[in-house]
Structures are given as structure tokens and as C-alpha cells.
């Protein structure tokens, strides 16, 4: 299992924060992941991050580059704005 961090901007960090449980479910469903933690920028900007443990980093990268319809709809609902940067714990 690998620990990843995904960063991106969002339309509204407060709205984005309300979808934490949905993100947890999505990481589990799509990536066999868990231990999901959300972060918002301290400076009040729209920059956010989500960290999670995932079974397959390549699956995460593939899904983010070409999201399945369900994942894309969730990202839109959460207000995710590309681009996204993915960091992998070494």
C-alpha cells in the first residue's frame, strides 16, 4: 500500500470539505484505499489536498487522467479544478 497526496484548487473549500465521507468511499471503491485525510490551505485560498493510502498508484494516475463518469461527476460536484498534482510517499 502507498500513501499519496493529491493537491488541486477547488471552487469553494468549505463546500469541498463537506464531501469528505464521499471522498473516502470513492478512494475505497476506485483505488482500494483508505485512511483519507482532507486539508485546506491556511492562507484562505482555494488550494486543497487529500491524502490517502491506496493499493495501486498507477490506477490512481489512470483514473485521474481519464476519470470514469462516476468519478468525474463526483469531482465536479466537489468543485475540483484541474490541474491536480499527485505525490507518492517514498
LINWO-V815458 format. One record per pair of residues at least 24 apart in sequence whose C-alpha atoms are under 8 Angstrom apart, sorted by sequence separation. I is the first residue (numbers start at 1). J is the second residue. D is the distance in whole Angstrom. If there is no record, write none. Layout:
i=I j=J d=D
i=I j=J d=D
This chain:
i=31 j=55 d=6
i=32 j=56 d=8
i=27 j=52 d=8
i=31 j=56 d=6
i=61 j=86 d=8
i=13 j=40 d=7
i=27 j=54 d=8
i=31 j=59 d=7
i=31 j=60 d=6
i=30 j=60 d=8
i=13 j=46 d=6
i=12 j=46 d=6
i=13 j=47 d=8
i=11 j=46 d=7
i=13 j=48 d=7
i=10 j=46 d=5
i=9 j=46 d=5
i=10 j=47 d=6
i=9 j=47 d=4
i=10 j=48 d=7
i=8 j=47 d=6
i=9 j=48 d=6
i=7 j=47 d=7
i=8 j=48 d=6
i=7 j=48 d=6
i=8 j=49 d=6
i=7 j=49 d=4
i=6 j=49 d=5
i=7 j=50 d=7
i=5 j=49 d=7
i=6 j=50 d=5
i=5 j=50 d=6
i=6 j=51 d=6
i=26 j=71 d=8
i=5 j=51 d=4
i=4 j=51 d=5
i=5 j=52 d=7
i=3 j=51 d=7
i=4 j=52 d=6
i=3 j=52 d=6
i=4 j=53 d=6
i=3 j=53 d=4
i=4 j=54 d=7
i=2 j=53 d=5
i=3 j=54 d=6
i=1 j=53 d=6
i=2 j=54 d=5
i=1 j=54 d=6
i=2 j=55 d=6
i=4 j=57 d=8
i=1 j=55 d=5
i=2 j=56 d=7
i=1 j=56 d=7
i=2 j=57 d=7
i=19 j=78 d=7
i=16 j=78 d=5
i=15 j=78 d=7
i=16 j=79 d=6
i=15 j=79 d=8
i=16 j=80 d=8
i=12 j=79 d=7
i=10 j=78 d=8
i=11 j=79 d=5
i=10 j=79 d=5
i=11 j=80 d=7
i=10 j=80 d=5
i=11 j=81 d=7
i=9 j=80 d=6
i=10 j=81 d=5
i=8 j=80 d=7
i=9 j=81 d=5
i=8 j=81 d=6
i=9 j=82 d=7
i=8 j=82 d=6
i=9 j=83 d=8
i=8 j=83 d=6
i=9 j=84 d=8
i=8 j=84 d=5
i=7 j=84 d=6
i=8 j=85 d=7
i=6 j=84 d=7
i=7 j=85 d=5
i=6 j=85 d=6
i=7 j=86 d=7
i=6 j=86 d=4
i=5 j=86 d=6
i=6 j=87 d=6
i=4 j=86 d=7
i=5 j=87 d=5
i=4 j=87 d=5
i=5 j=88 d=7
i=4 j=88 d=4
i=3 j=88 d=6
i=4 j=89 d=6
i=2 j=88 d=7
i=3 j=89 d=5
i=2 j=89 d=7
